[in-house]
């Protein structure tokens, strides 16, 4: 039985998924397939619009939450820390998190819950409208140290660097993790965040992290190199385990400066790539929690990422645990 515990601090976003026509999308002034950061006024406008729709689905979203939820689905003991609004969406998020068997360290705020209003047109294209809301107000006092202290892994993403109070909270959590010998994993999360905070991220990778995840675009900006292998090699000189995800070409892992090439596991044509990187991170941490070596943890990551892109949405159904674990074990034997 797996007894490892993973603690994540992230930005909980309630995903609000609504089917609309192309004409409705156009009337809202939106360009199909884009991701828009919106303010509260625009959030209210779009929320009023979706009240006219009969079918609305809700799910727990956010990069770090996606990773934590997938780990919980795979049977790992997980805790999620973050901030939601003291409103309907915050309560929906906390209720769904409980049903997903993730320990809830979420704090309530007077600021509305962060949300991503996702409009799906008949061609299955997604147009996302993200309001960060209460996420931006997470601070050092919001960390429940007792739960972090009991963890084996601490996971966070680059999205936490957009406000000083969030950044300070992560630095406090890192200090606690180092004092307790907790393994730290960091997902760069977003190429634009890398562009904004490149020097800070390099410093964090070098001094604070055991495991770092980047996709090829994030790594390119970080190391000014289009070669994913060379980027992995460069990042591997800064931390113990560096991972660069290279899309359809698989991924590279540098562990103690030895490079492993991980083959892609999944379809050539994805149904939906939403959350694939978050799922990869979960698969790798799951592998380590399960006692796999570095290469096979990479296979585990590749398998889960390959499976998530076969479906809509960024999370697996809770009843998929056994079949996913069997597929991971089968693929490891074949490799």
C-alpha positions, 0 to 999 in steps of 0.5 A: 500500500502506498503511504507517501503524502503529497502537499500542493499549493496552487490556484484553485479555479472552478471550471465552468463548461458551457456549450454555445453556438459560434454566433453566441461566441461572436456576440460575446466578442470572443475569438474561438480557441483563445485563453483570455484573462478577464477582470471581475466586470467581465466575469460578471458579464459572462456569468450573467450570460451562462445563466441563460443556459440549461446545461452547465458543468463544473469541475475543479481546475487549476494546474497544481490542483489537476496534478494533486487530483490525479495523484489522489485518483491514483491512490496517493494521499494528497492535500491541496492548499489555496484560496477560494471565495466564500461564494457558491463556486467556492463551496462547489469546489470544496465539495467536489474536492472532498468527493475526489478524496483530496484533503482540503486546506483551502481558505475562504476569502471575501474575493470571488472564487477564481474561475475559468469559464470555458465555452465549447462550440459545436466543433469541440473547440474551447474558448477559455476566460480565466478570472484569478480572483481569490487565488491572488490573495493566498499568503504565508498565514494560509499555510497549514504547517501541520499538514505540510510537515507530514508530507513527503513531497511539496508541489507548486507551479510558476503561476504562484509568482504573480503576486508578492504575497503568493511568492512569500507563501511559497518561500515560507513553504520551501523553508519548511520543506527544506527543514523537514527533508521534504522533496520539492517539485516545481512545474514552471507552468507557463511560458509567459510566467517564465518570461516574466520571472526567468531570473527568479525561477533560475534561482529557485531551481538552483537552490530550492528544488529537487524536481523541476518540470518544464515543457519545450517552450518554457525550457526554450525561454529559460535557456535560450535554446530550441533543443529540448535535450540541451535544455534538459541538460542545462537544467539538470546542472542546476537541480537533481532531477530536471524534466523537459516535455517535448510533445509528440517526441516524448520527454527527457529526464536528467537525474544527477546529470544522466539523461534519459529519453522517455518515449511518448505513450499515447495517440498521435492525434489527441482529443484534448491536450488540456492538463496533459502537462499537469498529468505528466507531473502527477504520473512522475510523482506517482512513480516515485511514490510507488518506488519506481526508478527515474526511468520508470517514473518517466514511463509512468508520467508518459502513460498517464499523459498519453491517456488524459489526451484521449478524453475531454477534460484534465482529470480521470474518472475516480474508477479508472485507478486500477486500469491506469495502474495496470497499464503503467505496470504493463508498459514498464514491463514492455520497456 
